[in-house]
């Protein structure tokens, strides 16, 4: 594998690894942070939903209190004009959006109803008892089947025959401020969608009201095949246990085939008894969409960065490869030149040996001449020259041996240079040099 491929592969690998780590870390961080943010949002949304609930409760209290001081109703009650009372109550309930509106006498006996002809007694009703003592009260409460039947709205009751309602009661006094009866009215929340629609329209998300662990009104649109597009009602909410125990719950919940991040608050009556719960949530898919979009964006930018890195790296790597290839060629040339020098050194060493042998032979010849009795100034001069040559040859021979040692070192160096050149060639081309 060539240097170019290795360097480019390393660059691309490093970029891919970097972005994989970034994407994974970002996804984990986004999941944690967005779910924390989502929990905060649904908690705030649930608080706002609670504000709409309290506002509707105060509205009912105000409406009932206004009806309680109506001269027309008071005079009809004093005259025991049941027909007139029933007409006035029907009109008041219809214009006020109340599910029921009832007037009782000082003994708690029903005088007239807005939505049902049935009479009876409400003297055991705690709110009526308090109203007959002069107190105006309002609260959320559970109405039993008997009360709902008397008001003509029993068909809206839950599976247990009860209904969750916002109710208010106020005393009716004569001109002398003496209590002559009480007025009692409210809104049954079972299949009453105005409040949840209003909250959802203003806050987004989805809203629901629970009676016990069962949804009695909601804006949750079902995505299940059998009920697709309809409101999710009359189904249980397993995660409502905390709210029914008087505590809030924040976490996941699946309703109508959709997984939500929800906040569930308990609904308390005026005696701090849990009578239901408020459910508010946003689809978890919204959070998942943000996480997926961010992840895809990071991955896309990672691909773009890898392409840009390659575009910038290719000429740099090419230039680096060319430089290394050039240096490899220079090393090969230097090794070749040094080899020539080595060959010359070896030839010079051979000449030294031959010259030394020639000097030694001439010395032997001079000695033989002297032994044969040949004596002349020229022979003596020749002996002196030969002895001088022998001395020089000792020095030259020593230098030659040193040169031989240096030559061997040079040979080793040439081998090393050739190895380096071969390595550089293999590094650049990926092939053995």
N, C-alpha and C positions, 0 to 999 in steps of 0.2 A: 504494500500500500504506500503510495507516494506521500511526500510531505504535504503537498497541496490538499490531498484528500483528508489526511489526518488533521491538519489545522482547521480546514473548513468543517469537518465533522465535529471537532472539539468545540468550535465556536457555536455551531448549530445545536449541539447537544447541551452546551452550557445554557444557551438561551432557552431551549425547550424546558430543561430542568428548572431554571429560574422561574419561568412562567407557570409551570405546573405547581411549584411550591407556592407561588403568589396566588394562583387561582384557588388552590385547596385552602390555603390560610385565609384568603378573602372570603371564601364561601362559609367557612366555619365562623369567622368573625361576623359576617353578615347575618347568618342564622341566629347567632347569639344576640347581636345588637338589635336586629329587626324584631325578633320575638320579644325582647325586652321593651322595645318601643311600642310594639303591638299591644303588649299587656298594659302599658301606660295609656295607650289610646282607648282601648276598650274599657279600661277603668274610668277614664275621664268621660267617655261616651255613656257608660252606665250611670255615672253621676249626673250627667245632663238629662238622661232618660228619667232618672229619679226626680229631677227638677220639674219635668213635664208632668210626672205623676202627682207631685205635691201641688203643682199649679192647678191641675184638674180637681184635686181634692178641695183646694181652697175655693175654686170656682163653684163647686157644688155647695159648699158651705154658704157662700155668698148668695147663691140663687135661692136656696131654702130659707135663709134668713130674710131675704127680701120678700119672699112669699109670706113669711110669718107675720110681717107688719103690713100686709095688704089690707086696706079697709074693706075691700070687696069680699075677700075671703073671711075676714073677721065677722062682718055683718051676716054673711050667709051661714056661718057657723053658729052665731048667736040665734039666728032664726031657724036653725036646724033645717035649712033648705038643701037637702041632699042633692037634688038634681042640679041646682046652681053650682054647688061645690064641685060636683063631679065634672061639669063642663069647664069650670075655671081651672081645675087641676089638670084636665086633659090638655087644655090650651097651653098652660104654663109648662107642663112636661114636654109637650111637643116643641115649643119655641126654645126651650132651654136645653133640649137634647137629653133629658133625663129618662131613664128606663122606667121609673115608677115615682109616684108622688102620692102620699097618703096623709089624711087628717084624722086625728083621734081626739076624743073628748078628754076631760080631766081624769077619767078612770082608765084611759088607755084603750077604750073601745073604738073600733074603726067606724068613722062617720062616712067617709067617701074616699074613693081611690081614683087615680087618673086612668089606670089601664085595666081595671077589673071590677066587676060588680060585686065581688064577694066581700062580705063584711067579716067580722070576727073581732078578736082582741089582740092587742100588742102590749098589754100591760106588763108582760114578763120580759119585754125587750129592754135591755139595760139602757139603751140610748133614749128610748121613749121616757123611761123613768127619770133620767137626768134632765130631759127637756121639760118635763112637767114640773120640775123643781125650779125652772127658770134658766137653765143652762143651755147654751147652743153648742152642740158637739158635732164633730165630723171625724171619720176614721175609715180605714179599710176593714172589712169584716167578711165573714162567711155567713151566708143566708141559707137556712135549711129549706127543705122542699116545701114545708107548710107556708113559710113566708113567701116564697117564690110563686107558689100556686095561688095564694091570695092576691098577689099583684098581677096575676095573669101572665107570668113569664117563666113558668116552670119548664117549658120546652127548651129553654136556653141553659138549663142546669147542666152540671157535669155528670159524669158517670155515677158518682155517689149521691146524686140528687141535690147537692149543694151548689152554691154559686158564689164567686168572689165579687164583691161590690165595693165601690166607694159610696159611702152614705153620709147623710147629715140629718140632724134633727134640731128643731128650734121651737121654743114655746110661742104660743099665740095668746096674746093678752087683750083684755077689753080696754075701754077708755080709762078705766081706773087702775090699770096696770095689774089687774088680777088675771092669773093664768086660767084660760078657759079651754085649753086644748094644746095640741102640738102638731106640727107638720113634719113629715118624715119622707125623705126622698133620696134618690141616688142613681148611680149607673151600674148595671150589672156588666162585669168585664168579660164574661163568657161570650165569645164570638162578637165582641165589640171591638172594632178595628180602628176607630177614629184616633184613639190615643197612640197606638203603635205606629199607625201610618204617619201621624204628625211628627213623632220622634224620629222615625227613619228618614222622612223627607228632609228634616232639618239637620240630622246628624250623619246620615249615611249609614252603612252597615245594615243590620237587621235587629228587630226588637221583638220581644215576646213577653207575655204575662203568664205566670204559672199559678195554678191552684193546686197546692200540694206539689207533686212531682210531674204534673201534667200541664202541657201548654193549652191554654184556653183561648188565646188570641195571639197572632204573630204576623210578621211581614216576611217570614222565612218562606221563600219560594221553593217548592219541592222539585228536585231533579230526578226523582225516581220514576221509572217507566209507568207505574200504575197511577201515580198522582202528579205527573209532571205539570208544572205551571200553576199548581194550586197552592193555597196557603197550608203551611204545616200546623195543624191543630189536633187536639185530642190525642197527642202522643206523649210518651213519658220522656223525661230528661234524667238519665241515670246520675249525671254529675250535679244534681240539685240537692244532694244530701247535706252538703255544708250549709247551703242557704236555708234549708228547712230546719237546721240546727241553730240558726241565728248567726251564722258566719258567712262571709262572702267567699265566692269561689272564682278564681281566675285560671283559665287553662283551656285545653282543647275540648270540643264537644261536636259531635256529628248529628246534624238534623236535616231531614229532607234530602239525604244523600250528599250533603255538602259538609265538609269539615270546617268548623269555625274556631277562632280564638275568641273566647267569651269571658264575660264577667257577669256573675249572677249574685244579686243582692236580695236579702230577705225582705218581705213586706210585713210590717208590724202593724198591729192595731193600736189603739190608744192606750192599751194596757201592756204594750211591749210583747204581745204574743204573736208568734209567726203565723200568718194566715195565707201566705203565698210567696211568690218571688218574682223579681224582674230580671229578664234575660236580655243581654245585649252582646252582639258579636259581629266580627268581620271575618270574611272567608280567609282561611289560611292560604288559599291559592293566590291571593293578592300579594302576600309576603313571598311566596315561592316564585311568583312571576318576577318580582324585583330581584331576588337572588339569582334566578336563571338569567335574566337580562344582563345583570352585572357580570356574571360568570362568562357569558357568551361574549360580552364586550371585551373583557380582559383577554379571553382566548383569541379573539380577532386581532386585537392590538399585538398580542404575542406573535401571531403569524406575520403581521406586517413588520414587526421589529426584526423577526428572523430574516425576512426577505431583504430588508434594508441592511442588516448586518452582513448578509451574504454579498449584497451589491458592493458594500464598502470593503469587505474583507478579501474578495477575489483578487483585485489588483494588488493589494498589499501582500497577500500570500504569494502571488505570482512574482512580484518583485523580489521578495525574500528568497524564493526558490531560485530565481535567476542569479542572485548574488551568491548563494551557496554553491550553485553549479559552477559559476565563474571561479570561486575560491577552490573548488575541487580540481578544476583544470590547472590552476596555478600551482597547486600542490603537486599534481602529476608532473608538470614541467620542471619544477624544482627538483623532484626526485630523479627525473631523467638526467638533468644536468649534473647532479651529484653523482650519479652512476658513472657518467663519463669521466669525472674527476677520479673516481675510485679505480676505474680501469687504468687510467694514466698512472696512478700511484702504484698499482701492482706492477705495471711495465717498468717503472723507474726502479722498483725494488729488485726486479730481475737483473737489470743492468748493473746495479750496485754489486750484486752477488758475482756476476761475471767479471766485473772489474777487479773485485777483491781476489778472485781466483787467478786472474792474469798477473796481478802484482805478486801474488805468492809464488807463481811459476817463475817470474823473472828473478825473484830473490833466490830461488833454488839454482837457476842457471848461473847467476853471479857467484854463488857459493861454490858451484862445481868448477867454474873457471879459476877461482882462487885456489881450490884444492889441486888443480892440475899445474899450478905454478905460474899461471899467467898473471903477470903483475905489470900494471901500467897505470899512469895517472887517470886514464879514461875509465878503467875498471873501478878504481877507487871512487871516482866521481859518480860512476853509475851505481855503486853500492850505496853511496850517501843519498842519491836521489831515490833509490828503491826504498831505503829505510824511511825516508821522509814520506814516501807514498804509503808505506805500510802504516805509519802513524796516522796519516790522514784517513786511510781506509778504516782504521779502528773507530775514528770519530764518525765517519760516514756510515759504517755498519750500525753503530749505536743509534744514529739518527734514523737509519732505515728500519730498525726494529721498532723504534717509537712510532715511525710513520705507519708501520704495519698494524700496530695496535690502534692507531687513530683511524686507519682505513677500516678495520673491523667495526669500530664504533660507527663509522659513517655508513657501512653496510647495514648495520642494525637500524640506523636512523632512516635510511632509504626504505627499508621494509616497513617501518612505522608510518612513514609518509604515504607509502602506497596503500597501507591499511586505512589510513585516515581518508585518503582520496576515494577509496572504494566505499567506505562508510558514508561519506557525503553523497556520493553518486546514488547509493541505495536509498538514502534518506530522501533525496529529491525525486528520484524516478520510481522508487519502490522495487527496483530490480537490482540484482547483484552486479557490482561494477567490475 
